[in-house]
Amino acid sequence: MRPDDYKYSESHEWIKYNAKTKEATVGITDYAVKQLADLVHIDLPKVGDSIEQGAPFGEIESVKTVADLITPLTGKILEVNKDIAGDLDTLKEEPFEDGWLIRLKPSDPAELESLMTKKEYEEFLESSEEDEKEEKEGKAKDEDVDEDDFV
């Protein structure tokens, strides 16, 4: 279940912000894990690296594709979850807890405003899936047309 107090990005990262420590924990959502399917490798940044909102901070590889991990907040890497590389199944089992990827110190916590709430993220997923269905149905309709229809 997706946590209510997290923020979410369009590229399927989640962010848990701690206002007391002014630190953010970042991971990928259950939806991203499901879409990627069989995970085989992950590349994460180093502690101390500076990262920019909207830029890749690493890569995750599955049997079928390689996807960039997109930084939801500008900041500096405080910690990297080293255990994840050795056990990618954690992402399937606990994407929102043990499956965290990085902890960072955001340089501008106001960037959190540009991210989605759980409700907005779930609506975003629904509309994305509807768009995909329409695209598939649209393609299927196009294939039914043959040259004789234009005589």
C-alpha positions in Angstrom: 0.0 0.0 0.0 1.3 3.5 -0.9 1.9 5.7 2.1 -0.3 8.8 2.4 2.4 11.0 3.8 4.9 10.5 0.9 5.2 12.6 -2.3 5.3 11.0 -5.7 6.9 12.0 -9.1 5.7 11.4 -12.6 8.7 9.2 -13.2 7.5 6.9 -10.3 9.9 7.8 -7.5 8.5 8.3 -4.0 9.8 10.8 -1.5 9.5 10.7 2.3 10.5 14.1 3.7 11.4 14.5 7.4 10.7 18.2 8.3 12.6 17.8 11.6 15.9 16.6 10.1 15.3 18.3 6.7 16.2 15.0 5.0 14.4 13.1 2.3 14.4 9.4 1.5 13.8 8.4 -2.1 12.8 5.1 -3.7 10.8 3.8 -6.6 7.1 3.0 -6.4 5.4 -0.4 -6.4 4.0 0.6 -9.9 7.6 1.1 -11.3 8.8 -2.2 -9.8 5.8 -4.0 -11.4 6.4 -2.3 -14.8 10.1 -3.2 -14.8 9.4 -6.8 -13.8 12.5 -8.9 -13.4 15.1 -6.6 -11.9 18.7 -7.6 -12.5 20.9 -4.6 -11.6 20.9 -1.1 -10.0 23.4 1.8 -10.2 23.2 4.3 -7.5 25.2 7.5 -6.8 27.9 8.0 -4.2 27.5 9.7 -0.8 28.4 13.4 -1.2 27.2 13.6 -4.8 25.1 16.6 -5.7 21.9 15.8 -7.6 19.5 18.0 -9.5 15.7 17.8 -9.6 14.6 16.1 -12.8 18.1 14.7 -13.7 19.0 11.0 -13.4 20.7 9.9 -10.2 21.2 6.3 -11.2 19.8 3.4 -13.3 17.7 0.4 -12.7 17.9 -2.6 -15.1 15.5 -5.3 -15.7 15.5 -8.3 -18.1 13.6 -6.2 -20.6 14.9 -2.6 -20.2 17.1 -0.1 -18.5 15.4 2.9 -16.8 16.8 6.1 -15.4 16.1 6.9 -11.7 15.0 10.5 -11.8 15.9 12.9 -8.9 12.7 14.3 -7.4 14.6 17.0 -5.3 17.8 18.9 -5.8 20.3 18.2 -3.0 23.3 16.3 -1.7 23.4 12.5 -1.2 23.7 11.7 2.5 23.3 7.9 2.3 22.9 5.1 -0.3 21.2 1.9 0.4 24.1 -0.5 -0.3 22.0 -3.6 0.6 19.6 -3.0 -2.3 22.2 -3.9 -5.0 22.7 -7.3 -3.5 19.0 -8.0 -3.0 16.8 -6.4 -5.6 13.8 -8.5 -4.4 13.5 -6.1 -1.5 12.1 -3.6 -4.0 9.3 -6.1 -4.9 8.6 -6.9 -1.3 9.1 -3.6 0.4 9.3 -0.8 -2.1 8.3 1.9 0.4 10.3 0.8 3.4 13.4 -1.4 3.1 13.5 -0.7 -0.6 14.6 2.9 -0.2 17.5 3.9 -2.6 19.0 7.2 -1.4 18.7 9.7 1.5 19.4 13.3 0.6 19.6 16.8 2.1 17.3 18.9 -0.2 18.8 22.3 -1.0 15.2 23.6 -1.6 12.5 21.8 0.3 9.9 24.0 -1.6 10.5 21.7 -4.6 8.3 19.2 -2.7 5.4 21.4 -3.8 5.9 20.3 -7.4 5.4 16.6 -6.5 2.2 14.7 -6.2 0.3 13.6 -3.2 -0.7 9.9 -3.0 -4.2 10.7 -4.4 -2.8 12.8 -7.3 -0.3 10.0 -8.1 -3.0 7.4 -8.2 -5.1 9.6 -10.5 -2.0 10.1 -12.6 -1.6 6.3 -12.9 -5.2 5.9 -13.8 -5.1 8.5 -16.6 -1.8 7.1 -17.9 -3.3 3.6 -18.1 -6.4 5.0 -19.9 -4.1 6.8 -22.4 -2.3 3.5 -23.0 -5.5 1.7 -23.6 -6.8 4.3 -26.0 -3.5 4.2 -27.9 -3.7 0.4 -28.2 -7.3 0.6 -29.3 -6.5 3.4 -31.7 -3.8 1.3 -33.3 -6.1 -1.7 -33.5 -8.7 0.4 -35.4 -6.1 1.8 -37.8 -5.0 -1.8 -38.7 -8.6 -2.6 -39.7 -8.4 -0.1 -42.5 -7.2 -1.4 -45.8 -6.6 0.2 -49.2 -10.0 -0.9 -50.5 -11.7 1.4 -48.1 -10.4 4.4 -50.1 -11.5 3.3 -53.6 
